[in-house]
Amino acid sequence: MEMTKRQMDIVNAAINIIAQKGMCDLTTKNLAREVKVTEAALYRHFTGKAELIDTILAYFKQISDEVIGNLKQMNVSPLQKIRRFVFDRYGLFESQPELARVMFSEDLFGNDPGLISKVRDIMHSHRDEVILNITEAQKNGLIRSDLDALQVFRIIIGSMRLLITQWNLSSRAFSLTSEGEKLWNTIEKMIKESK
């Protein structure tokens, strides 16, 4: 997805507004003020709020696809690929905290079946790639084979999401990466095949 610099500015401003004030405050008036353009100028870049939200989701998908593409190219163990996926998320959210608040906001997409479907597709691409690596790690004796791969995925990603939520709710009072390291080490001890 190619975006102009101005479109990217608008997307980032929209993410900031949603993260700080909620979806109901994402109005053309507030967005125009944030980007420092007229409301009419916004319509040169997006036909309306629906297209803007679609573009935000496409941006999330692009970020995810890049990470997954990079993981596939890495010449490391499947367990290391999972770890790198998790720590990529931590790094991304530490550098762009508003992104985490919006990406993990379930009420953002309301009851719009089209938006829910797009979010689900992004989540499923994460799930499929991580489960593929979990299964591969189980075959290689790196993760316990008596554990269900989907449940291992839920332990890893669910714990990551909880930590990110706690980080956001504490006004980012701790290092996400440092706490993420402790969390990863704990999970790894639980799921690792004992030799």
Summary of the structure (lengths in Angstrom):
residues: 195
radius of gyration: 18.6
end to end distance: 45.7
largest distance: 64.8
contacts: 547
relative contact order: 0.11
helix: 76%
strand: 1%
